[in-house]
Amino acid sequence: MSDQTWEIIALGIYFALMLAIGFYAYRRTSDHEDYMLAGRNLPPWAAALSAGASDMSGWLMMGLPGAIYVAGLIEAWIAIGLTIGAYLNWLIVAPRLRAYTEVSRNSITIPSFLENRLRDTTRLLRIAAGLVILVFFTFYVSSGMVAGGVFFESSFGSTYLLGMALVAGVTLIYTLFGGFLGASLTDVVQGLMMMVALLIVPVMAIIAVGGPGEAWSMVRELEPGHLSFVGGGALTGAAVVSIISALGWGLGYFGQPHIIVRFMALPNPSGARSARRIGITWMILSLLGAVTGGLVGVAYFAQSDVDLGDPETVMLTMSQILLHPVVAGFVLAAVLAAVMSTVSSQLLVCSSALVEDLYKVVAKRPPAPAALVLLGRSGVLVVAVLAAFLALDPNGTILELVSFAWAGFGASFGPIILLSLFWRRLTNWGALAGLIAGAVTVFAWNAWGTELYEIIPGFIANVVVAVIVSLATYQRDEEIEEEFDRAAGLAKVRADTA
């Protein structure tokens, strides 16, 4: 059999496994809370790997190695910022959010939590939060579909449209039926595949060029600036802005609905401790593999005299050349895993926004439980179709598409989540004003086209506006105060007894 046939067989096995997990989860999903949050019974190890896999997307397997290949270690500041942000997210947000969402009327979505936490009777905060989720996640899901199309186009010579449709179709099926549990369990498998692939391919490439010393020397000779964390030469103002922007990615973690929803699904707040250890270990190993793969790719392609073409395919191309076709097929499947794990999680959050935070708010009568599950699946389908439509004519790299959506969520939700968990005086009007200020700033800053990453001014604008408006509208509420103390106590007690 040809190499491509072996690779297609490996991909077929991967697709079949994902669909089987989706069917298993479908059999275990009985109501709307199961579909959206797995009944708040997701084991810490599953939450950790699921959060990591749904977080990184095709950016980890394609975007980051490609950026390192082109610009060198100055792009590694993104990985450093993300690692710091993820650690702090698990450390300070996860236990408190798990406790608070249960205490605050058993909230199962971020918008519903904000409404319940701040006693917003106008429903405006919940609606605005739901709309922000739909807008930015449609871009985010579209970036995943673009990654799938690029993957099949570069790896198998198929058309971009066919590859995009295949990835979107399989992801849609297991998400549509398996819900949150299906997405989380497939994330576990996908996360492990990603990590193994990111460790194997760079090691094989280093061996192929003659060992670590030879690889390092070749990169230094070919691209001396690549081995500098400041881009080579003196530390310029542009380099400082670039480093600050890269570190700013870490701010995004506090506001990513598809990640922090995993915190809400833990059995109890104490599970955040073990999940943090597992998740950060996975993340460090995977990011090290991605950065190393991008660097060693410079040496490998120079030595082998192979025309890479698209830098974002550096890991894919090396795997196809260096590994047995079956193994290479599973590495290629790991790239799809990175894409599909994120898309499935984002589709579910979009569905919850449509059903929980928009439809149920305007519905005259509460829908029946069975109808809610059907509506949830319909929401997944609608968002997938819209995202696919946007992905038909992609513009910009995968990294650019992801960075915009990441900034949107980080600047819109991040400050509000932190303030709602740790500041008593946040009000519904402050949260609403801050949410809008963050989202508008991201769009405006991106349109302005400056070098500073838009998440930083967006985050700052959100905090300033939310605090000022909250101080101007704050009125003490005994029920809110008691709930705040109860959530803080529950998170601390469960964590101390873990």
C-alpha positions in Angstrom: 0.0 0.0 0.0 1.1 3.6 -0.6 2.1 5.9 2.2 -1.1 7.9 1.8 -3.2 4.9 2.0 -1.7 4.0 5.4 -2.3 7.6 6.6 -5.9 7.5 5.5 -6.4 4.2 7.3 -5.0 5.8 10.5 -7.3 8.8 10.1 -10.2 6.4 9.5 -9.5 4.6 12.8 -9.3 8.0 14.6 -12.6 9.2 13.2 -14.3 5.9 14.1 -13.0 6.2 17.7 -14.4 9.8 18.0 -17.8 8.7 16.7 -17.8 5.7 19.1 -17.1 8.0 22.1 -19.8 10.3 21.0 -22.3 7.4 20.9 -21.2 6.2 24.3 -21.8 9.8 25.7 -25.1 9.9 24.0 -26.3 6.8 25.9 -25.2 8.5 29.2 -26.9 11.9 28.4 -30.5 12.1 29.8 -31.3 15.7 30.4 -30.3 19.3 29.6 -27.8 19.6 32.5 -26.1 16.4 31.4 -25.9 17.7 27.8 -24.4 21.0 28.8 -22.3 20.2 31.9 -22.1 16.4 32.3 -24.2 16.6 35.5 -21.3 18.3 37.3 -19.5 15.0 37.6 -16.5 15.3 35.3 -13.4 13.7 36.9 -10.4 16.1 37.5 -8.1 14.3 35.1 -10.8 14.5 32.4 -11.4 18.2 33.1 -7.6 18.9 33.0 -7.0 17.2 29.7 -10.2 18.4 28.2 -9.5 22.0 29.2 -6.0 21.8 27.6 -7.2 20.1 24.4 -10.1 22.5 23.9 -7.9 25.4 24.7 -5.0 24.8 22.3 -6.8 23.9 19.0 -4.9 23.8 15.7 -2.9 26.8 17.0 -0.8 24.4 19.0 0.0 21.9 16.2 0.1 24.4 13.3 0.0 28.1 14.4 2.7 28.1 17.1 5.3 25.9 15.3 4.8 28.0 12.2 5.3 31.2 14.1 8.5 29.9 15.7 9.8 28.6 12.3 9.3 32.1 10.8 10.3 34.4 13.7 12.1 32.3 16.3 12.0 32.3 20.1 10.5 35.8 20.3 7.2 34.0 19.5 7.7 31.7 22.5 6.6 34.5 24.8 3.1 33.5 23.8 3.7 30.0 25.3 5.2 31.5 28.4 2.2 33.9 28.8 -0.3 31.1 28.3 1.4 28.8 30.8 1.4 31.5 33.5 -2.2 32.4 32.7 -3.4 28.8 32.7 -1.7 28.1 36.0 -3.3 31.1 37.7 -6.7 30.2 36.2 -6.6 26.8 37.7 -5.2 28.1 41.0 -7.5 31.0 41.8 -10.5 30.9 39.4 -11.3 27.1 39.2 -12.2 26.4 42.9 -14.1 29.6 43.4 -16.1 29.4 40.2 -17.0 25.8 40.8 -18.3 26.7 44.3 -20.0 29.9 43.3 -21.9 28.6 40.2 -23.5 25.9 42.4 -24.3 28.3 45.3 -25.7 30.9 42.9 -28.8 29.1 41.9 -26.9 26.2 40.2 -25.9 28.3 37.2 -24.8 26.1 34.3 -23.5 28.8 31.9 -21.3 31.9 32.4 -24.0 34.4 31.4 -26.6 32.7 33.7 -24.0 32.8 36.5 -23.3 36.5 36.0 -27.1 37.2 36.1 -27.6 35.2 39.2 -24.5 36.4 41.0 -25.4 40.1 40.4 -29.2 39.7 40.6 -29.8 41.3 37.3 -33.5 41.5 36.9 -33.3 43.4 33.6 -31.8 40.3 31.8 -29.7 42.7 29.8 -26.4 41.3 31.1 -27.3 37.7 30.3 -28.4 38.7 26.8 -25.3 40.8 26.1 -23.0 38.0 27.4 -24.8 35.5 25.2 -24.5 37.6 22.1 -20.7 38.3 22.8 -20.2 34.5 23.0 -22.0 33.9 19.8 -20.1 36.6 17.9 -16.6 35.7 19.0 -17.1 31.9 19.0 -18.4 32.0 15.5 -15.0 33.4 14.5 -13.3 30.9 16.7 -15.1 27.9 15.3 -14.5 29.2 11.8 -10.8 29.3 12.5 -10.9 25.6 13.5 -12.7 24.7 10.2 -10.1 26.7 8.3 -7.4 24.7 10.1 -9.1 21.5 9.0 -9.3 22.6 5.4 -5.7 23.7 5.3 -4.7 20.4 6.9 -6.3 18.2 4.3 -5.1 20.5 1.5 -1.5 20.3 2.5 -1.4 16.7 3.7 -3.4 14.9 1.1 -3.6 17.3 -1.8 -7.4 17.3 -1.5 -9.4 20.5 -1.9 -9.7 22.9 1.0 -13.5 22.7 0.9 -13.5 18.9 1.2 -11.2 18.9 4.1 -13.1 21.6 5.9 -16.4 19.7 5.3 -15.0 16.4 6.6 -13.6 17.9 9.8 -16.8 19.9 10.4 -19.0 17.0 9.7 -17.4 14.4 12.1 -17.0 17.0 14.9 -20.6 18.1 14.5 -21.9 14.5 14.7 -20.2 13.5 18.0 -20.9 16.9 19.5 -24.5 17.0 18.4 -25.3 13.7 20.1 -22.7 13.3 22.8 -23.0 16.8 24.3 -20.6 18.0 27.0 -19.6 14.5 28.1 -18.8 13.4 24.5 -16.8 16.5 23.9 -14.9 16.1 27.1 -14.1 12.4 26.6 -13.0 12.9 23.0 -10.9 15.8 24.3 -9.0 13.5 26.7 -8.0 11.1 23.8 -7.2 14.1 21.5 -5.1 15.8 24.2 -3.0 12.7 24.7 -2.6 12.3 21.0 -1.5 15.9 20.6 1.1 15.7 23.4 2.7 12.4 22.1 2.8 13.8 18.5 4.4 17.1 19.7 7.1 15.1 21.5 7.8 12.5 18.8 8.2 14.7 15.8 10.8 17.1 17.1 12.9 14.2 18.5 12.9 12.5 15.2 13.8 15.7 13.4 16.7 16.3 15.8 18.0 12.8 15.2 17.7 13.3 11.5 19.9 16.5 11.4 22.6 14.9 13.6 21.6 15.5 17.2 20.8 18.5 19.4 24.2 20.1 19.0 24.1 20.0 15.3 20.5 21.2 15.2 21.3 24.1 17.4 24.4 25.1 15.4 22.5 25.0 12.1 19.7 27.2 13.4 22.3 29.6 14.8 24.1 29.7 11.4 20.9 30.0 9.3 18.8 32.2 11.4 20.8 33.6 14.3 18.0 35.8 15.5 15.7 32.8 16.0 17.6 31.7 19.1 17.0 35.1 20.8 14.0 35.8 23.0 14.2 39.4 21.9 14.4 38.8 18.2 18.2 39.2 17.9 20.3 42.3 18.4 19.4 45.0 20.9 16.2 45.2 22.8 14.2 47.6 20.8 10.8 49.3 21.5 9.2 47.1 18.9 10.6 44.0 20.6 9.2 45.1 23.9 5.8 45.7 22.5 5.9 42.3 20.8 6.9 40.6 24.1 4.2 42.4 26.1 1.7 41.4 23.5 2.7 37.8 23.6 2.6 37.6 27.4 -0.8 39.3 27.2 -2.2 36.1 25.8 -2.2 34.8 29.4 -4.9 37.3 30.3 -7.2 35.6 28.0 -7.6 32.5 30.1 -9.9 34.1 32.7 -12.5 34.8 30.1 -12.6 31.8 27.8 -16.1 30.2 28.3 -15.1 26.8 26.7 -12.2 26.5 29.2 -13.7 27.7 32.4 -16.9 25.7 31.9 -14.7 22.7 32.7 -14.2 24.2 36.2 -18.0 24.3 36.6 -18.3 20.6 35.6 -15.9 19.3 38.4 -17.5 17.2 41.1 -16.4 19.7 43.8 -14.0 22.6 44.2 -11.2 20.4 45.6 -10.8 18.7 42.3 -9.2 21.8 40.9 -5.9 21.0 42.7 -5.2 17.6 41.0 -6.6 18.9 37.7 -4.2 21.8 37.9 -1.2 19.5 38.3 -2.2 17.3 35.4 -3.3 20.1 33.1 -0.1 22.3 33.6 2.2 19.2 33.1 0.4 18.4 29.9 0.6 22.0 28.8 4.3 22.5 29.5 5.3 19.3 27.6 3.1 20.1 24.6 4.3 23.7 24.3 7.9 22.7 24.6 7.3 20.2 21.8 5.7 22.8 19.6 8.4 25.4 20.1 11.2 22.8 19.6 9.5 21.5 16.5 9.3 25.0 14.9 13.0 25.6 15.7 14.4 22.3 14.5 12.3 22.6 11.4 14.6 25.5 10.3 17.6 23.1 10.4 15.8 20.1 9.0 14.3 21.7 5.9 17.6 23.5 5.1 19.5 20.3 5.3 17.0 18.2 3.4 16.5 20.8 0.7 12.7 20.3 0.9 10.5 23.3 0.0 8.1 23.7 3.0 5.7 26.1 1.4 3.3 27.0 4.2 5.3 27.5 7.6 2.2 26.4 9.5 2.6 22.9 8.1 6.1 22.4 9.5 5.1 19.7 12.0 2.8 17.9 9.5 5.4 17.8 6.8 8.2 16.6 9.1 6.0 13.8 10.4 5.1 12.6 6.9 8.8 12.5 5.9 10.3 11.1 9.1 7.8 8.6 10.4 6.3 5.3 9.2 3.1 6.1 7.3 0.9 4.6 10.0 2.6 6.6 12.7 2.5 9.6 10.5 -1.2 9.1 10.0 -1.8 9.2 13.7 0.3 12.3 14.0 -1.8 13.8 11.3 -4.8 12.7 13.3 -3.4 14.5 16.3 -3.5 17.7 14.3 -7.1 17.1 13.6 -7.6 16.3 17.3 -6.3 19.7 18.2 -8.7 21.3 15.8 -11.8 19.2 16.6 -11.4 19.2 20.4 -11.7 23.0 20.4 -14.4 23.2 17.8 -16.6 20.7 19.7 -16.3 22.6 23.0 -17.0 25.9 21.4 -20.1 24.6 19.6 -21.5 23.5 22.9 -20.9 26.8 24.6 -22.6 28.5 21.6 -25.5 26.2 22.0 -25.8 26.9 25.7 -25.7 30.7 24.9 -28.5 30.2 22.3 -30.7 28.1 24.5 -30.0 29.0 28.1 -29.1 32.7 27.7 -31.2 33.9 24.8 -34.1 31.5 24.1 -35.1 30.8 27.7 -34.9 34.5 28.5 -37.4 35.5 25.8 -39.6 32.4 25.9 -43.0 33.0 27.5 -43.1 29.5 29.1 -40.2 27.3 30.3 -39.6 24.6 27.7 -39.9 20.9 28.6 -36.6 19.1 29.5 -36.7 17.0 26.4 -37.3 20.1 24.3 -34.2 21.7 25.9 -32.0 18.9 24.8 -33.4 19.1 21.2 -32.9 22.9 21.2 -29.3 22.4 22.4 -28.5 20.1 19.5 -30.2 22.5 17.1 -28.0 25.3 18.5 -24.9 23.3 17.8 -26.1 22.8 14.2 -26.9 26.4 13.5 -23.6 27.7 14.8 -21.6 25.1 12.9 -23.4 26.1 9.6 -22.6 29.8 10.2 -19.0 29.1 11.0 -18.6 26.9 8.0 -20.0 29.6 5.8 -17.4 32.1 7.1 -14.6 29.5 6.6 -15.5 29.1 2.9 -13.3 32.1 2.1 -10.6 32.3 4.7 -8.5 35.4 5.2 -5.6 35.6 7.5 -3.6 32.8 9.2 -4.9 30.4 11.7 -3.0 32.2 14.4 -4.5 35.6 13.4 -8.1 34.2 13.5 -7.5 32.6 16.9 -5.8 35.6 18.4 -8.7 37.9 17.6 -11.3 35.5 19.1 -9.1 34.9 22.1 -8.7 38.6 22.7 -12.4 39.1 22.4 -13.3 36.6 25.1 -10.4 37.6 27.4 -11.2 41.3 27.3 -15.0 40.8 27.5 -15.3 38.1 30.2 -12.0 37.9 31.9 -12.2 41.0 34.2 -15.9 40.4 34.9 -15.3 36.8 35.9 -12.4 37.9 38.3 -14.4 40.8 39.7 -17.5 38.7 40.2 -15.6 36.1 42.1 -13.4 38.3 44.3 -15.0 41.8 44.5 -18.2 42.2 46.5 -19.1 45.6 45.0 -19.4 44.6 41.4 -22.9 45.4 40.1 -24.9 44.3 37.2 -24.5 47.7 35.5 -20.8 47.6 36.1 -20.5 44.2 34.6 -22.6 45.1 31.6 -20.7 48.3 30.9 -17.3 46.5 31.4 -18.3 43.6 29.1 -19.3 46.0 26.3 -16.2 48.2 26.8 -13.9 45.2 26.5 -15.6 43.9 23.4 -15.8 47.2 21.6 -12.1 48.0 22.5 -11.0 44.7 20.9 -12.8 45.4 17.7 -11.6 49.1 17.5 -8.0 48.2 18.4 -7.9 45.4 15.9 -9.3 47.8 13.2 -6.7 50.4 14.2 -4.0 47.9 13.4 -1.4 48.7 16.1 1.3 46.3 17.2 0.1 46.0 20.8 -2.2 43.0 21.1 -5.8 44.1 21.5 -6.5 42.0 24.6 -4.4 44.3 26.7 -6.2 47.6 26.1 -9.5 45.7 26.1 -8.8 44.1 29.4 -7.8 47.4 31.0 -10.8 49.3 29.5 -13.1 46.6 31.0 -11.7 46.8 34.5 -11.7 50.6 34.6 -15.3 50.9 33.3 -16.7 48.0 35.4 -15.1 49.4 38.6 -16.2 53.0 38.0 -19.8 52.1 37.1 -20.1 49.6 40.0 -19.0 52.1 42.5 -21.5 54.6 41.2 -24.4 52.1 41.3 -23.5 49.9 44.3 -26.2 49.2 46.9 -25.6 46.7 49.6 -27.7 43.5 49.3 -27.6 41.0 52.2 -28.5 38.0 50.0 -25.6 38.7 47.7 -23.2 39.3 50.6 -24.2 36.0 52.2 -23.9 34.1 49.0 -20.5 35.6 48.3 -19.2 34.5 51.8 -20.7 31.1 51.4 -19.0 30.5 48.0 -15.7 31.7 49.3 -16.0 29.5 52.3 -17.0 26.5 50.3 -14.1 26.9 47.9 -11.6 27.3 50.8 -12.9 24.4 52.9 -13.1 21.9 50.0 -9.6 22.9 48.9 -8.1 22.6 52.4 -9.6 19.2 52.9 -8.5 17.9 49.5 
